[in-house]
């Protein structure tokens, strides 16, 4: 064998040994991120009002655990009159107890509440009342309606110069800081929740066409018109809406879905068998509650989403029979309000 051949064999063997002896790269285990949001909650249940007065509890606004407003029509026992009651349309939680605020603003109660900041807000009660540092200021809608069925039921505002109200029989109004204006929309439609963002040009509401039973839409409400944005079989009963971001709505009806308001893309998120979602208490895309009602038993249930999974929250059994009508979340407090069979108002607070 020539010297050159021997050298070649030695070189190749050396190279082989080097490769064989080289350390393998370390095996890195997959990273399993923790749940993005805690699903541990303290549950508080309040039954307020005089029993068997058949109160109506419709909406709630949460600032924090020490400042919560609930609206509807409430009756409290009056110790100054034997067997008497006092009526109010607003109650407030101060962290220790519930207080009546004001008196009777409307004999049928208040339907909706929204705040711009901790001092300025609006109430919808057929008409509209502004809250200004605890002073209640009725807003004049005279001349805007000639239909006796017109009534503002829900309200939303991003500022004192951008206030929207929606209601019955196609009634939609807007305030620009100077005057109220009625938008033209066909009668025979009832609007539900109305919602927007600070940066969005328009607001969005769920609306039902009573000339077409079962026809439920997400509508885009502009200053000059209302557009039917989206309708699909899954939207036969849109009951609540929240913005995830500037372009995406979270909606509940027969299922939980996302709707892109720019493209109209409709994305299924979840459904819960016989439990039909109908209310949201939304804090963030990774932190919200879904209230459902079982269409066979009629009982309510709650599920929390933490960015990874839905977890059913076990509540006292008597809460399953409450008719919940309103919800809101802020600062780790999730509130649902409704009526119990005994005629009292029920306020459910889930606090992290």
C-alpha positions in Angstrom: 0.0 0.0 0.0 1.4 3.4 -0.9 2.1 6.0 1.7 -0.6 8.2 0.1 -3.2 5.5 0.5 -2.2 5.0 4.1 -2.6 8.7 4.8 -6.0 8.8 3.3 -7.2 5.9 5.4 -5.9 7.5 8.6 -7.5 10.8 7.8 -10.9 9.2 7.1 -10.7 7.2 10.3 -9.8 10.2 12.3 -12.7 12.1 10.8 -15.1 9.3 11.5 -13.9 9.1 15.1 -14.4 12.8 15.5 -18.0 12.6 14.3 -18.7 9.6 16.4 -17.4 11.2 19.6 -19.0 14.6 19.2 -21.6 15.4 21.8 -25.2 15.3 20.6 -27.2 18.6 21.0 -29.1 18.7 24.2 -32.8 17.7 24.0 -34.9 20.7 24.9 -38.3 19.7 26.4 -41.3 21.5 24.9 -42.4 24.6 26.8 -45.9 24.3 28.1 -47.0 27.8 29.1 -49.1 28.2 32.2 -52.7 29.2 32.0 -52.7 32.9 31.0 -55.3 33.9 33.5 -56.3 32.5 36.9 -59.7 30.7 37.1 -59.9 30.9 40.9 -62.8 33.1 41.9 -64.5 34.2 45.1 -68.3 34.1 44.6 -70.7 36.5 46.3 -74.4 36.3 45.9 -76.7 39.1 47.0 -80.5 39.0 47.2 -81.8 42.6 47.6 -85.2 44.2 47.9 -88.4 43.3 49.7 -89.6 39.7 48.9 -92.5 39.1 46.6 -92.3 42.6 45.1 -91.4 41.2 41.7 -88.6 43.5 41.0 -86.9 43.8 37.6 -83.1 43.9 37.5 -81.8 44.7 34.0 -78.2 46.0 33.8 -75.0 46.5 35.8 -71.8 48.6 35.5 -68.7 47.7 37.4 -65.9 50.2 38.2 -64.2 48.0 40.8 -65.1 45.8 43.8 -66.2 48.9 45.8 -68.2 50.7 43.2 -70.9 48.9 41.3 -74.2 50.3 39.9 -77.3 48.1 39.2 -80.4 49.4 37.4 -83.9 48.2 37.0 -86.9 48.7 39.3 -86.3 47.9 43.0 -88.5 47.8 46.1 -87.0 48.0 49.6 -88.8 47.6 52.9 -89.5 50.9 54.5 -89.2 50.8 58.3 -91.0 54.1 58.7 -94.2 52.7 57.2 -95.7 49.5 58.5 -95.6 47.0 55.6 -94.5 49.7 53.2 -91.8 49.7 50.6 -89.7 52.3 48.9 -89.1 52.2 45.2 -85.9 53.1 43.3 -84.5 52.5 39.9 -80.8 52.5 40.9 -78.8 50.7 43.6 -75.1 51.0 44.3 -72.5 48.9 46.1 -69.8 50.6 48.2 -67.9 47.5 49.1 -69.9 46.9 52.2 -73.6 47.2 51.4 -76.1 48.2 48.8 -77.6 51.7 48.8 -80.6 53.1 46.9 -79.7 56.0 44.7 -82.4 58.5 43.7 -86.0 57.5 43.5 -88.4 56.5 40.8 -87.1 57.7 37.4 -89.5 55.6 35.4 -92.3 53.4 36.6 -91.1 50.6 34.4 -87.5 51.0 35.5 -84.2 51.5 33.8 -83.0 49.3 30.9 -79.4 50.2 30.4 -76.4 52.0 31.9 -73.0 53.0 30.6 -70.2 55.2 31.8 -67.5 57.3 30.1 -65.4 57.8 33.3 -66.0 57.6 37.0 -68.2 60.8 36.9 -70.0 60.9 33.6 -72.5 58.2 32.4 -75.9 57.7 30.8 -79.0 55.8 31.6 -81.6 54.5 29.1 -85.2 54.2 30.3 -87.3 54.8 27.2 -85.6 58.2 27.1 -82.1 59.0 28.2 -80.7 60.5 31.4 -77.1 61.8 31.8 -75.2 61.2 35.1 -72.9 64.1 35.9 -71.1 63.7 39.2 -74.1 62.0 40.8 -76.5 64.6 39.3 -79.2 63.1 37.0 -79.9 65.3 34.0 -82.8 64.2 31.6 -82.0 64.6 27.9 -84.6 66.0 25.5 -85.5 63.7 22.7 -88.7 65.7 21.8 -89.3 65.9 18.2 -87.3 62.8 17.4 -90.1 60.3 17.6 -93.7 60.1 16.6 -94.2 56.3 17.1 -95.6 55.5 20.5 -93.5 52.3 20.5 -90.2 54.1 20.2 -88.2 53.5 23.3 -84.4 53.6 24.0 -83.4 50.4 25.7 -79.6 50.3 25.5 -76.9 53.0 25.4 -73.2 53.3 24.8 -70.8 56.3 24.7 -67.1 56.9 24.1 -67.3 60.6 25.1 -69.8 63.3 25.9 -69.9 64.1 22.2 -70.4 60.6 20.9 -73.4 58.9 22.6 -75.6 56.2 21.0 -79.0 54.9 22.0 -80.9 52.0 20.5 -84.3 50.6 21.2 -87.7 49.4 19.9 -89.3 49.7 16.5 -86.1 50.8 14.7 -85.4 53.7 17.1 -81.7 54.8 17.0 -80.4 58.1 18.2 -77.0 59.8 18.4 -75.7 62.8 20.4 -72.7 64.8 19.0 -72.2 67.0 22.0 -74.7 69.6 20.7 -77.9 67.9 19.8 -79.6 64.5 19.5 -80.3 63.1 16.0 -82.6 60.2 15.0 -81.3 57.8 12.4 -83.6 56.5 9.8 -84.2 52.8 10.1 -87.3 50.7 9.3 -89.8 50.1 12.0 -90.5 46.6 13.1 -86.9 46.1 14.3 -85.8 45.9 18.0 -82.2 46.6 18.9 -80.4 44.9 21.9 -76.8 45.5 23.1 -74.9 48.4 21.5 -71.2 48.5 21.7 -68.2 50.4 20.1 -64.6 51.3 20.8 -62.9 54.6 21.5 -61.3 54.5 18.0 -64.1 53.0 15.9 -66.0 55.2 13.6 -69.3 53.2 14.1 -71.1 51.2 16.7 -72.6 47.7 16.5 -75.8 46.2 17.8 -77.8 43.1 17.6 -81.2 43.6 16.0 -84.2 41.4 15.5 -86.6 41.7 12.5 -90.0 40.9 13.9 -91.5 40.8 10.4 -89.2 37.9 9.8 -89.4 35.6 12.9 -86.0 34.3 13.8 -84.2 36.9 11.7 -81.4 38.3 13.9 -78.5 40.4 12.7 -75.4 42.1 13.8 -75.8 45.7 12.6 -73.2 48.4 11.8 -74.7 51.8 12.9 -73.3 54.8 11.2 -74.2 58.5 11.5 -76.3 58.4 8.4 -77.5 54.8 8.2 -77.7 51.4 9.7 -76.2 48.4 7.8 -77.0 44.8 8.2 -73.5 43.5 8.7 -73.9 39.8 9.2 -76.5 37.1 9.3 -76.0 33.4 9.3 -77.9 30.4 10.8 -75.7 30.7 13.9 -77.0 34.2 14.4 -80.6 33.4 14.7 -80.6 34.8 18.2 -77.6 37.1 18.8 -78.0 38.2 22.4 -74.8 39.9 23.4 -71.7 41.5 21.8 -68.3 42.7 22.9 -65.3 44.1 21.1 -62.1 41.9 21.3 -60.2 44.5 19.4 -60.9 47.3 16.9 -61.9 44.9 14.2 -63.3 41.8 15.9 -66.6 41.3 17.8 -67.2 38.5 20.2 -70.9 37.4 20.0 -73.2 34.9 21.6 -76.3 33.3 20.3 -76.7 29.6 19.8 -72.9 29.5 20.0 -69.9 31.7 20.8 -68.4 33.3 17.7 -66.0 35.9 16.5 -66.9 38.3 13.6 -64.4 40.5 11.8 -66.2 43.7 11.1 -63.9 44.5 8.1 -64.0 41.3 6.2 -67.3 39.8 7.6 -65.4 36.6 8.4 -67.4 34.5 11.0 -65.3 32.2 13.2 -66.9 29.5 15.5 -65.3 29.4 19.0 -67.3 27.1 21.1 -70.7 25.7 22.0 -71.8 23.9 25.2 -74.3 21.3 24.2 -77.8 22.0 25.6 -76.4 25.1 27.4 -77.1 28.0 25.0 -74.8 31.1 25.5 -76.8 34.3 26.0 -74.6 36.8 28.0 -71.0 37.8 28.2 -69.0 39.5 31.0 -65.9 40.5 29.1 -62.7 41.8 30.5 -60.2 40.8 27.8 -59.7 38.2 25.1 -58.2 35.9 27.6 -60.5 36.7 30.5 -64.3 36.5 30.1 -67.4 34.7 31.3 -70.1 33.2 29.3 -73.6 32.8 30.8 -75.7 30.0 29.3 -79.2 28.7 29.8 -80.1 25.1 29.2 -82.9 25.0 26.7 -84.3 21.8 28.2 -84.1 22.4 32.0 -84.1 26.2 31.9 -81.2 26.4 34.3 -78.3 28.8 34.0 -74.6 27.9 34.0 -71.3 29.9 33.8 -68.1 29.2 32.0 -64.9 31.2 32.3 -62.3 31.4 29.4 -58.7 32.1 30.4 -57.1 32.1 26.9 -56.7 28.4 26.8 -59.8 26.6 28.1 -63.4 27.1 29.2 -63.9 26.0 32.8 -67.4 25.6 34.3 -67.8 27.5 37.5 -69.8 25.8 40.2 -72.4 28.1 41.7 -74.9 27.7 44.5 -77.8 25.6 43.1 -80.3 28.3 43.7 -78.4 30.5 41.2 -79.3 28.1 38.4 -82.9 29.3 38.5 -82.2 33.0 38.3 -83.3 34.9 35.2 -80.1 36.9 34.5 -80.6 40.0 32.3 -77.4 42.1 32.5 -73.6 41.6 32.9 -70.4 43.6 33.0 -66.7 43.2 34.1 -63.9 45.4 35.1 -60.9 45.3 37.5 -61.2 41.5 38.0 -64.9 41.8 39.1 -67.5 40.0 36.9 -71.1 40.9 37.6 -74.4 39.3 36.5 -77.8 40.6 37.6 -81.3 39.2 37.4 -84.4 38.2 39.2 -85.2 35.3 41.6 -88.4 33.3 41.9 -89.0 34.9 45.3 -89.4 38.4 43.7 -86.0 39.7 44.9 -83.2 41.0 42.8 -80.1 38.9 42.6 -76.6 40.2 42.1 -73.8 37.7 41.4 -70.2 38.8 41.8 -67.3 36.7 40.8 -64.0 38.3 42.0 -60.5 37.0 41.3 
